[in-house]
Each structure stands twice: as C-alpha cells, then as structure tokens.
Amino acid sequence: MGDVPEWRRMMGVDNYADVTGLEVLAAEAGYAKVRLPVSDTIVNGHGNVHGGAYFTLADYTAAIASNMYGTPTVAVNGTISFLSPVREGCLVAEARTVKSGRRMKFMTVEIRDAGGRLVAVFQGSSATVERTIHNSQCEMRSS
C-alpha cells in the first residue's frame, strides 16, 4: 500500500472527516492525536466552536485509537463535557484507551486549544464488529 498511513488503511475512506478538515497527527493501538483548525464553518452563532465540532473531533480521535488494534470497532456511546469556549486557532484531541477488552474498548479524549488549555473531555466506548458495514443508500420512510 506504499505511502498510505496505517491508520488510513484501518479506517478506510471517511469523507465526513475529510470534509471537516480533521488532520491525524499520530495513531497507534490505544492512542491517537488529531487536529481540527478553527474556521468560520465550525463556529456557532456566538462565535465559539460548535459543540458538534468538538464531538466530531473527539469521536474520530477515539475511533482511530480503538481501530488501530487491528479489529474493526464502532462507537457504542459517548459523552462530552465542555470546559471553555474556543473562538480561533485550532483544537487538538488526544485519545487514550482506558480499558481494552475482547469485545469492548473504553476511551478518554482530552481536547485542548492551541495554547494547550484543556477545553473539553470526552468519554466513550466502542464494540468490536465482525465486518465493516457500508450503506450506499439512504431511504426516507414516513410513519
């Protein structure tokens, strides 16, 4: 696979992560570091980084750390606490595995601003899956 990083081989193509501007800085089993530049597209009406952007960054960082063990995993749950607002610069997330079991992994992600100040903390878990599921169609159903 030549120049393709190991994390990209494990995660495959992730269009959402690419569109949001997430940049993987480090990836190994149980650890990942990802950067998200602050731009006008991820701020809310108050001029602060939107909570969804924090969650996206945390979820993706945890997913890389979890999937780097070599077995596909998917998120089961996640919670985030916002500690301080950010308006400019970048966000850097570091995920660490708290516990890795046969079927479940438990992760903690710390998100810091460009100055290194802790601005959010995420905790989540993931489960091992048999295979990766790709759904290329979206159906809208009425009740």
C-alpha positions in Angstrom: 0.0 0.0 0.0 3.0 2.3 -0.2 2.5 5.7 1.2 -0.9 5.1 2.8 -0.6 5.5 6.6 -1.6 2.5 8.7 -4.5 4.5 10.3 -5.9 5.2 6.8 -5.8 1.5 6.0 -7.6 0.7 9.2 -10.2 3.5 8.9 -10.7 3.5 5.2 -12.2 6.5 3.4 -14.0 8.8 5.8 -15.5 11.6 3.7 -17.0 13.3 6.7 -13.6 13.5 8.5 -12.0 14.8 5.3 -14.7 17.5 4.7 -14.4 18.7 8.3 -10.7 19.2 8.0 -9.5 16.7 10.6 -5.8 16.1 10.4 -4.3 12.9 12.0 -1.1 13.7 13.8 -0.4 10.3 15.5 -2.1 6.9 15.5 -1.2 3.7 17.2 -3.1 1.0 19.1 -4.8 2.7 22.0 -3.7 6.2 21.2 -4.4 8.9 18.6 -3.9 12.6 18.2 -6.0 14.7 15.8 -6.0 18.4 15.0 -9.0 20.5 13.8 -8.4 24.0 12.6 -11.0 26.6 13.7 -12.8 28.1 10.8 -16.0 30.0 10.1 -17.7 26.8 9.1 -17.4 25.2 12.6 -18.4 28.2 14.8 -21.9 28.8 16.3 -23.9 32.0 16.4 -21.9 33.2 19.5 -18.6 32.9 17.5 -17.5 29.8 19.6 -16.6 26.4 18.2 -19.8 24.5 17.9 -20.4 21.6 20.3 -20.9 19.3 17.3 -17.4 20.1 16.1 -15.9 19.1 19.5 -17.9 15.9 19.4 -16.8 15.1 15.9 -13.2 15.6 16.8 -13.4 13.5 19.9 -15.4 10.7 18.3 -13.0 10.5 15.3 -9.9 10.5 17.5 -11.3 7.8 19.8 -12.2 5.7 16.7 -8.7 5.8 15.3 -7.2 4.8 18.7 -9.8 2.0 19.0 -9.5 0.7 15.4 -5.7 0.7 15.5 -5.7 -2.5 17.5 -6.4 -4.2 14.1 -10.0 -5.3 14.6 -12.9 -3.1 13.4 -14.8 -1.3 16.1 -17.8 1.1 16.1 -18.9 3.6 18.7 -21.4 2.4 21.3 -21.7 5.6 23.3 -20.0 8.9 24.1 -20.4 11.9 26.4 -18.6 15.2 26.3 -18.1 18.0 28.9 -17.3 21.5 27.5 -14.9 23.3 29.8 -14.0 26.5 27.9 -15.1 28.1 24.7 -12.7 28.4 21.7 -13.0 31.1 19.0 -9.8 30.8 17.0 -6.7 28.7 16.4 -7.1 25.0 16.4 -8.3 22.2 18.6 -6.1 19.2 19.3 -7.5 15.9 20.7 -5.7 13.1 22.3 -7.4 9.7 22.8 -6.2 7.1 25.1 -7.7 3.6 25.8 -8.7 3.2 29.4 -9.5 -0.5 29.0 -9.4 -2.8 26.0 -11.4 -6.0 26.4 -12.2 -8.8 23.9 -15.4 -7.1 22.7 -15.4 -3.6 24.2 -12.9 -0.7 24.4 -13.3 2.3 26.7 -11.7 5.6 25.7 -11.0 9.0 27.2 -10.3 12.0 24.9 -8.9 15.3 26.0 -9.3 18.3 23.7 -7.0 21.3 24.1 -6.8 24.7 22.4 -3.7 26.0 20.5 -2.3 27.2 23.8 -2.6 23.8 25.4 -5.6 24.7 27.7 -7.9 21.8 28.3 -11.3 22.8 26.8 -13.3 19.6 26.6 -13.2 16.0 27.9 -14.9 13.0 26.1 -15.5 9.5 27.4 -16.8 6.8 25.2 -16.9 3.1 24.4 -16.7 1.0 21.2 -17.6 -2.5 20.3 -15.8 -5.0 18.0 -17.7 -5.8 14.9 -17.4 -8.7 12.5 -17.1 -6.6 9.4 -17.4 -3.1 8.3 -20.9 -2.1 7.0 -21.2 0.3 4.1 -24.6 1.6 3.3 -24.6 3.5 0.0 -28.3 4.3 0.0 -30.4 6.5 2.3 -34.1 5.8 2.4 -36.7 8.2 3.9 -39.7 6.4 5.3 -42.9 8.0 6.5 -44.6 6.7 9.6 
